[in-house]
Amino acid sequence: MSRRLASLPIDLDDVHRAAERLDGVARRTPVLTSRTLDERAGTTVALKAETFQRGGAFKFRGAYNAISSLPAASRARGVCAVSSGNHAQAVAIAAGLCDVRATILMPADAPALKRVATEGYGASVIEFDRYADDRDALVIELARERGLELVHPYDNRFVMAGQGTVALELVAQVDALDVLLVPVGGGGLISGCATVFAATSPGTRVIGVEPAASDDTARSMRSGRRERVAVGATIADGQQAAIPGELTWPVVHELVAAVVTVDDDQVREAMRFCFERCKLVVEPSGATALAALLCGVVPCDGQRVGVVLSGGNVGVAGFMGIMGG
C-alpha cells in the first residue's frame, strides 16, 4: 500500500471486513443497463441500483456495519443519529436487527414518507429546524445527555467502510470502469467507493456530484480545504451538507478526481428518465449522479461509466410534486 493511502482513515481491508459483517444481511443490489441510456450518453453505462437496498438506500450498509461493531456496553445504552431520512431509516433498521434502541433527530421538513418509515422501524424521532439549528451540536448534546452512542451519517470509519461495499460489489459485477459517478452529501459514500477503486482500479476516475444549492464539496475541491456553505433549498434533501466531513474530506481530497454540481431541473430530468425509460423510482438525491451524465456536466463519450443510484425513498405525492403534477 502506498504511503498516501496508508495515511487515510479507511483502507480496502476495512471495506472487506464490512462486507463480511454485511454478508447475508444487506442485499447485493443489481447493476442495470439501458440501451436508450447508452445511446443518449454516447457510452456504456452501468447503473448500481441502491434503490433496492434495505431501507431503500445505500445507507443501511454503513449503519449496520457501525452498529454491529459496537461493544456490548454501547449497545445496551442505545444509539442516536441525525438525518433527513435515509440514514435515519438505516439506523432504525440496523438497530432493530442488533436489538439496540435508536433515537433519531430529523428535520421538521423531512419527507413524511421517511419519517413514517423511521418510526415504523422502531426508532424514536425528535424534530429540528435544518435551516436554523446546528444539527451536529444538537446530536452531540443528545448523545451526551442520554448516554447514547452517536452513529454519524458519514464521519465514522465503520460507516465509510460499509458504504464502500457498494463499490466492492460493483467491481465484481462489471468489467473495468473508466469513470464512476457518485452522489455526494457528507462524503461517506464517495469516500468508501473511492477507497475501493484506488486500491483495485486506480485508473478509474471517481467523480462526485452534489446539488448546486449545497456545493460545499465542490468548493472545497477548488480551494483544497474544507469550505462551509449556507445550506440552500433543493429537492435533493439528502445532500444538504454545509461542510465536508472531517474524516471523509481527506479521502475525497486525495482520491476523488473531481466534484461537479447539478441543479434541480437536471435532477428532475434524471428522475423522469429513470421512471419512464428504466422503470425505476429514484429519489432526488439518488439521481444526481445520473443527472450529471445526462446533462453533459461530465463528458464520458466512449468511456465505460458506472453510476450509483443511491436511493429511492420518495412517496407518490412527493414524486408527482417534483415531476410537476
Residue, then its C-alpha position, 0 to 999 in steps of 0.5 A: m500500500s502506498r504511503r498516501l493511502a496508508s495515511l487515510p482513515i479507511d483502507l480496502d481491508d476495512v471495506h472487506r471486513a464490512a462486507e463480511r459483517l454485511d454478508g447475508v444481511a444487506r442485499r447485493t443490489p443489481v447493476l442495470t443497463s439501458r440501451t436508450l441510456d447508452e445511446r443518449a450518453g454516447t457510452t456504456v453505462a452501468l447503473k448500481a441500483e441502491t434503490f433496492q437496498r434495505g431501507g431503500a438506500f445505500k445507507f443501511r450498509g454503513a449503519y449496520n456495519a457501525i452498529s454491529s461493531l459496537p461493544a456490548a456496553s454501547r449497545a445496551r445504552g442505545v444509539c442516536a443519529v441525525s438525518s433527513g431520512n435515509h440514514a435515519q431509516a438505516v439506523a432504525i433498521a440496523a438497530g432493530l436487527c442488533d436489538v439496540r434502541a435508536t433515537i433519531l433527530m430529523p428535520a421538521d421538513a423531512p419527507a413524511l414518507k421517511r419519517v413514517a418509515t423511521e418510526g415504523y422501524g422502531a426508532s424514536v424521532i425528535e424534530f429540528d429546524r435544518y435551516a436554523d439549528d446546528r444539527d451536529a451540536l444538537v446530536i452531540e448534546l443528545a448523545r451526551e445527555r442520554g448516554l447514547e452512542l452517536v452513529h454519524p451519517y458519514d464521519n465514522r470509519f465503520v460507516m465509510a467502510g460499509q458504504g464502500t461495499v457498494a463499490l466492492e460489489l460493483v467491481a465484481q459485477v462489471d468489467a473495468l470502469d473508466v469513470l464512476l459517478v457518485p452522489v455526494g452529501g457528507g462524503g461517506l459514500i464517495s469516500g468508501c467507493a473511492t477507497v475501493f477503486a484506488a486500491t483495485s482500479p486506480g485508473t478509474r476516475v471517481i467523480g462526485v456530484e452534489p446539488a448546486a444549492s449545497d456545493d460545499t464539496a465542490r468548493s472545497m475541491r477548488s480551494g483544497r480545504r474544507e469550505r462551509v456553505a449556507v445550506g440552500a433549498t433543493i429537492a435533493d434533501g439528502q445532500q444538504a451538507a454545509i461542510p465536508g466531513e472531517l474524516t471523509w474530506p481527506v479521502v475525497h481530497e486525495l482520491v476523488a478526481a473531481v466534484v461537479t454540481v447539478d441543479d434541480d431541473q437536471v435532477r428532475e430530468a434524471m428522475r423522469f428518465c429513470f421512471e419512464r425509460c428504466k422503470l425505476v423510482v429514484e429519489p432526488s438525491g439518488a439521481t444526481a449522479l445520473a443527472a450529471l451524465l445526462c446533462g453533459v456536466v461530465p463528458c464520458d463519450g466512449q468511456r465505460v461509466g458506472v453510476v450509483l443510484s443511491g436511493g429511492n425513498v420518495g412517496v407518490a405525492g412527493f414524486m408527482g410534486i417534483m415531476g410537476g403534477 
